[in-house]
Amino acid sequence: MKEKNERLKKTMIKGQKSEWGIQKLSEIIESLEAGVSVNSDDKPATENEIGVLKTSAVFNGRFLPSENKIVKSEEINRIKLNPIKDSIIISRMNTPELVGEIGYVDKTYHNLFLPDRLWQTIYKKKVNGKWLAYLLTLPSFKRQIKNIATGTSNSMKNISKKAFLSLEIPNVGLEEQQKIASILSTWDKAIELKEKLIEQKKEQKKGLMQKLLTGEVRLPGFSDKWEKKKIGELLEESKVIAKNPQLDKRITVRLNLKGVCKREISTVEKEGATTQYIRKEGQFIYGKQNLHKGAFGLIPKELDGFQSSSDIPCFDFKEGVDGLWFYYYFSRESFYTNLENISSGTGSKRIQPKELYKLTIKLPSLREQQRQSKILECSDKEIYLLEKELETYRKQKQGLMQLLLTGKVRVKV
């Protein structure tokens, strides 16, 4: 412990002006108050309804009030603790990955209440709650908080009040706390604006897809009637068996349109246990069990020649079909979520190619498909570039946090 304290002094406390001291959280936090868990309905409360927070309401320093559930009317008299302005909420009991997550509360929420798995800080003295939230989300502190979580279960860990309040932090004056919080808040606002812009662009793309891919809006120069085609007329399953199956060349498809990726291999898997098929760039691929959950995509260039089993079939496009257009057609949530209706089997239901082939869609000419694909691809590229900018903002903020919250760079007070 002595060695740990010395390391903390060297790496976190030394500044360019007078050095910060060390204090325990118990010196600034009077108590950690928990709410009450109550019966609820699994939908968020409106402004006129009473909600109880989910543990997912706090993450990486942010408080997400929309992560709540409506409290049943007969339980309302049991609830007791609102999220209070400038406090911090801590997830005291959660999975190993999420235990100890915190969120700063920007205002008091009178219609929301804490469950017993969330704590809220009551301070002994004046503290800038946002500064404390930033501090406790530094990677070094996040690790410390997760390390004090105990429990024999691999699925759930718990933090004790004593262990949490014993954590040591820099002893920073209130005025300096406020200055640091103000600087970092500026970055948060820029990040928030970028996030909102990305969401707007995604919503615009959804609307554009719906209008273009259903023929509600036609592009200039196109007036030909779209043909009704069965999917079986557009696709042909690829069944090229991999003569040399390789564990390190297995692929899968992720849910919610997150695309195709290399699959993590279990240590007990054997290379020749199941028949594998070679997949090629540009082929359409889907997971039989999860197609209706957005588990489909196009094979990217970097995964050309990789393999998957018959549970994750691949298809070549026939003449007259633009693969990217077909992918976008499938990507409308209103379309792929309804595919569960054609699933079959007992227990774990699956969507077989023969059932998929029976579905009918309206197909424009190849040239119109390609024009529509180009427009939607441009929209995707714009969103991608905005997301890269957002990631840059987040990294810059993280670097600034490391400098300001450890005292490596001091602010003028």
C-alpha positions in Angstrom: 0.0 0.0 0.0 2.9 2.4 0.8 4.4 1.8 -2.6 1.0 2.4 -4.2 0.7 5.7 -2.3 4.1 6.9 -3.4 3.3 6.1 -7.0 0.1 8.0 -6.7 2.0 11.0 -5.4 4.5 10.9 -8.3 2.1 10.4 -11.1 -1.0 12.2 -10.0 -0.2 14.9 -7.6 2.9 16.7 -8.8 2.0 20.0 -10.5 3.6 23.1 -11.9 2.5 25.2 -8.9 2.0 24.2 -5.3 1.6 20.4 -5.2 -1.8 18.8 -4.6 -2.1 16.6 -1.6 -3.9 13.3 -1.3 -7.3 12.7 0.3 -9.7 9.8 0.6 -13.1 10.0 -0.9 -14.5 9.7 2.6 -13.1 13.2 3.3 -15.4 14.8 0.7 -18.3 12.3 0.6 -20.6 12.2 3.6 -22.5 9.1 2.5 -23.5 7.0 -0.4 -27.3 6.7 -0.6 -29.0 3.8 -2.4 -32.5 3.8 -3.8 -35.1 1.0 -3.7 -35.8 -1.6 -6.3 -39.4 -1.7 -7.3 -41.6 -3.6 -9.8 -41.8 -1.8 -13.1 -42.8 -2.1 -16.8 -40.1 -2.4 -19.3 -40.6 1.0 -21.1 -39.3 4.5 -20.3 -41.5 6.9 -18.3 -42.8 10.1 -19.8 -42.6 13.5 -18.1 -45.9 12.8 -16.3 -44.9 9.2 -15.2 -42.7 7.9 -12.5 -39.6 5.9 -13.5 -36.9 3.9 -11.8 -33.4 4.0 -13.2 -31.7 1.1 -14.8 -28.1 0.3 -14.0 -27.4 1.3 -17.6 -28.3 4.9 -16.7 -24.7 5.6 -15.8 -21.7 5.1 -18.1 -18.3 6.6 -18.4 -19.2 9.7 -16.4 -22.5 10.3 -18.2 -26.0 10.1 -16.7 -28.6 8.9 -19.1 -32.0 9.7 -17.7 -33.8 7.9 -20.6 -32.5 4.6 -19.2 -35.4 4.0 -16.9 -38.6 1.9 -16.5 -42.1 3.0 -15.5 -42.8 2.2 -11.8 -46.0 0.2 -11.3 -48.7 2.3 -9.6 -48.9 0.0 -6.5 -45.1 0.5 -6.0 -44.9 4.3 -6.1 -45.2 4.7 -2.3 -42.0 2.8 -1.9 -39.7 4.9 -4.0 -37.5 7.4 -2.1 -34.4 8.9 -3.8 -34.3 11.3 -6.8 -31.2 12.0 -8.9 -30.0 15.3 -7.4 -28.2 18.1 -9.3 -24.3 18.0 -9.1 -24.3 14.5 -7.4 -22.6 11.4 -8.8 -24.4 8.1 -9.3 -22.4 4.9 -9.0 -23.3 1.4 -10.2 -22.4 -0.5 -7.0 -23.5 -3.9 -8.4 -23.2 -5.0 -12.0 -21.3 -7.2 -14.4 -17.5 -7.2 -14.1 -17.3 -4.9 -17.2 -19.9 -2.4 -15.9 -19.5 -2.4 -12.1 -18.3 0.9 -10.8 -19.5 2.9 -13.7 -20.5 6.5 -12.8 -22.6 9.4 -14.1 -22.7 13.1 -13.3 -26.3 14.4 -12.6 -26.7 17.8 -14.4 -30.1 18.7 -12.7 -32.6 17.3 -10.3 -35.1 14.8 -11.8 -38.2 14.8 -9.8 -40.0 12.0 -11.7 -37.0 9.5 -11.6 -35.8 7.4 -8.7 -32.7 5.2 -7.9 -32.9 1.4 -7.4 -30.9 -0.3 -4.7 -28.0 -1.1 -7.1 -27.2 2.5 -7.7 -25.6 4.9 -5.1 -25.8 8.7 -5.0 -23.2 10.9 -3.4 -24.0 13.2 -0.5 -21.0 15.6 0.0 -19.4 16.7 3.3 -18.2 19.9 1.8 -18.4 21.9 -1.4 -17.3 19.8 -4.3 -17.7 20.3 -8.0 -19.4 17.1 -8.9 -18.5 17.3 -12.6 -14.8 17.5 -11.7 -15.1 14.5 -9.5 -17.0 12.6 -12.3 -14.2 13.4 -14.8 -11.6 12.3 -12.2 -13.2 9.0 -11.5 -13.5 8.2 -15.2 -9.8 8.4 -15.8 -8.6 5.0 -16.8 -6.3 4.7 -13.7 -9.3 5.3 -11.4 -11.7 3.2 -13.4 -9.3 0.3 -12.9 -9.0 0.9 -9.2 -12.8 1.0 -8.8 -13.2 -2.2 -10.7 -10.4 -3.9 -8.7 -12.2 -3.3 -5.4 -15.3 -5.1 -6.7 -15.8 -8.5 -5.1 -17.9 -11.5 -5.7 -17.5 -15.2 -6.6 -19.8 -14.9 -9.7 -18.3 -14.2 -13.1 -21.5 -12.5 -14.0 -22.0 -10.1 -11.1 -19.7 -8.1 -8.9 -20.3 -5.8 -5.9 -18.5 -2.8 -4.4 -18.6 -2.0 -0.7 -19.1 1.5 0.6 -16.0 1.1 2.8 -13.8 0.1 -0.1 -15.1 2.9 -2.4 -14.7 5.7 0.2 -11.2 4.5 1.0 -10.0 5.3 -2.6 -7.4 8.1 -2.6 -7.7 11.1 -4.9 -5.9 14.4 -5.4 -6.9 17.2 -2.9 -7.7 20.0 -5.4 -9.2 23.3 -4.4 -12.8 24.1 -5.3 -11.9 27.0 -7.6 -9.4 24.8 -9.5 -12.0 22.0 -9.7 -14.5 24.4 -11.3 -11.9 25.6 -13.9 -11.0 22.1 -14.9 -14.6 21.0 -15.1 -15.4 24.1 -17.2 -12.6 23.4 -19.7 -13.6 19.7 -20.1 -17.3 20.6 -20.4 -16.4 22.6 -23.5 -15.1 19.4 -25.1 -18.2 17.6 -23.9 -20.4 20.1 -25.7 -18.5 19.7 -28.9 -18.8 15.9 -28.6 -22.5 16.1 -27.9 -23.1 18.4 -30.9 -21.2 16.0 -33.1 -23.2 13.0 -31.8 -26.4 14.8 -32.5 -25.3 15.6 -36.0 -24.4 12.0 -36.6 -27.9 10.9 -35.4 -29.5 13.4 -37.6 -27.6 12.1 -40.6 -28.5 8.5 -39.8 -32.2 9.5 -39.6 -31.9 11.3 -42.9 -30.4 8.2 -44.5 -33.2 6.0 -43.1 -35.8 8.3 -44.7 -33.8 8.4 -48.0 -33.6 4.6 -48.1 -37.3 4.2 -47.5 -38.2 6.6 -50.3 -35.6 5.5 -52.9 -35.7 1.7 -52.3 -39.5 1.5 -52.4 -39.9 3.7 -55.5 -41.8 6.4 -53.5 -39.3 8.8 -55.0 -37.7 8.3 -58.4 -34.4 9.7 -59.5 -34.4 12.1 -62.5 -34.1 10.2 -65.8 -35.8 7.0 -64.5 -39.4 6.1 -65.2 -39.4 2.4 -66.1 -41.8 0.2 -64.1 -40.0 -1.9 -61.5 -40.3 -5.7 -61.9 -41.6 -8.0 -59.2 -38.9 -10.6 -58.6 -38.5 -13.5 -56.1 -35.3 -13.3 -54.2 -34.4 -16.8 -55.5 -34.2 -15.1 -59.0 -31.6 -12.7 -57.7 -29.3 -14.9 -55.5 -27.6 -18.2 -55.8 -26.1 -19.9 -52.7 -22.3 -20.4 -52.9 -21.3 -23.9 -51.7 -17.5 -24.0 -52.4 -16.2 -26.4 -49.8 -12.9 -25.4 -48.1 -10.5 -28.3 -48.6 -8.2 -26.9 -45.9 -10.5 -25.5 -43.2 -8.6 -23.1 -40.9 -9.7 -21.9 -37.5 -8.0 -18.6 -37.9 -10.0 -17.9 -41.1 -13.5 -18.2 -39.7 -16.0 -15.3 -40.0 -19.4 -14.4 -38.6 -22.0 -11.7 -38.9 -22.8 -9.3 -36.1 -26.3 -8.2 -35.0 -27.8 -4.8 -35.8 -26.1 -4.2 -39.2 -22.7 -4.2 -37.6 -21.3 -6.2 -40.5 -19.0 -9.1 -41.1 -16.0 -9.8 -38.9 -13.5 -12.5 -38.0 -14.9 -14.9 -35.5 -13.4 -15.5 -32.1 -12.5 -19.2 -31.8 -13.2 -21.4 -28.8 -10.2 -23.3 -27.4 -12.2 -26.6 -27.8 -13.0 -26.1 -31.5 -11.3 -28.4 -34.0 -10.5 -27.4 -37.6 -12.3 -30.3 -39.3 -15.3 -30.6 -36.9 -17.8 -28.9 -39.3 -17.8 -28.4 -43.0 -16.6 -24.9 -44.0 -17.2 -23.0 -47.2 -15.1 -20.4 -48.8 -16.5 -16.9 -48.9 -15.6 -14.2 -51.5 -15.6 -10.5 -51.5 -18.9 -8.9 -52.4 -21.1 -12.0 -51.6 -24.2 -11.5 -49.5 -23.9 -13.4 -46.1 -26.4 -13.9 -43.3 -26.8 -15.8 -40.0 -29.7 -18.2 -40.3 -30.7 -17.8 -36.7 -30.4 -14.0 -36.5 -31.2 -12.6 -40.0 -34.3 -10.8 -38.6 -32.0 -9.1 -36.0 -29.8 -7.5 -38.6 -27.2 -10.3 -38.8 -26.2 -9.9 -42.5 -23.8 -8.0 -44.7 -21.5 -8.1 -47.7 -18.1 -9.8 -47.5 -15.5 -7.0 -47.4 -12.3 -7.2 -49.3 -10.1 -8.0 -46.3 -12.1 -11.1 -45.6 -12.0 -12.5 -49.1 -11.2 -16.2 -48.9 -12.3 -16.6 -45.3 -14.7 -19.4 -44.3 -18.1 -20.0 -42.6 -20.3 -23.0 -42.0 -23.7 -23.7 -43.6 -25.3 -21.8 -40.6 -23.9 -18.6 -42.1 -24.6 -19.1 -45.8 -23.2 -16.9 -48.6 -24.8 -15.9 -51.9 -23.6 -14.7 -55.3 -25.7 -12.1 -57.1 -27.1 -13.1 -60.5 -26.9 -10.9 -63.6 -28.8 -7.6 -63.3 -28.5 -7.2 -59.5 -26.3 -4.7 -57.8 -25.0 -6.2 -54.6 -24.8 -3.0 -52.7 -28.4 -2.0 -53.7 -29.6 -5.4 -52.5 -27.8 -4.9 -49.1 -29.4 -1.5 -48.7 -32.8 -2.9 -49.6 -32.4 -5.5 -46.7 -31.0 -2.8 -44.3 -34.4 -1.2 -43.9 -35.4 -2.1 -40.4 -39.1 -2.4 -41.5 -38.0 -5.1 -43.9 -35.5 -7.3 -42.0 -37.3 -7.4 -38.7 -40.3 -9.0 -40.4 -38.2 -11.8 -41.7 -38.8 -13.7 -38.4 -42.1 -14.7 -39.9 -40.4 -17.1 -42.3 -38.2 -18.8 -39.7 -38.8 -22.4 -39.1 -37.8 -25.3 -36.8 -38.4 -26.4 -33.2 -36.5 -24.7 -30.4 -33.9 -22.4 -32.1 -35.7 -21.2 -35.2 -33.8 -20.4 -38.4 -34.3 -18.8 -41.8 -33.4 -21.2 -44.5 -32.4 -20.0 -48.0 -35.3 -21.9 -49.6 -37.7 -19.8 -47.5 -35.9 -16.5 -48.2 -36.0 -17.3 -52.0 -39.8 -17.2 -51.9 -40.0 -13.6 -50.9 -40.9 -11.1 -53.6 -39.4 -7.6 -54.0 -39.7 -4.9 -56.6 -36.5 -4.5 -58.6 -35.6 -1.4 -60.6 -33.2 -1.6 -63.6 -29.5 -2.3 -62.9 -28.6 1.3 -63.8 -31.2 2.7 -61.4 -30.0 0.3 -58.7 -26.5 1.5 -59.1 -27.5 5.2 -59.0 -29.4 4.7 -55.8 -26.5 2.7 -54.3 -24.1 5.6 -55.1 -26.3 8.1 -53.3 -26.7 5.9 -50.2 -23.0 5.1 -50.2 -22.2 8.8 -50.2 -24.4 9.2 -47.2 -22.6 6.3 -45.4 -19.2 7.9 -46.2 -20.4 11.2 -44.7 -21.5 9.5 -41.5 -18.2 7.5 -41.4 -16.2 10.8 -41.6 -18.3 12.4 -38.9 -17.8 9.4 -36.7 -14.0 9.6 -37.3 -14.1 13.3 -36.2 -16.1 12.3 -33.1 -13.5 9.7 -32.3 -10.8 12.3 -32.6 -12.7 14.7 -30.3 -13.0 11.9 -27.7 -9.3 11.1 -27.9 -8.3 14.8 -27.6 -10.6 15.1 -24.5 -9.1 12.0 -23.0 -5.6 13.5 -23.4 -6.7 16.8 -21.9 -8.3 14.9 -18.9 -5.0 13.1 -18.3 -3.1 16.4 -18.2 -5.5 18.5 -16.2 -6.8 15.9 -13.7 -3.4 14.6 -12.8 -1.9 18.1 -12.3 0.6 17.7 -15.1 -0.8 20.9 -16.5 -2.3 23.4 -14.0 -5.0 25.9 -14.7 -4.8 29.5 -13.5 -7.1 30.3 -10.5 
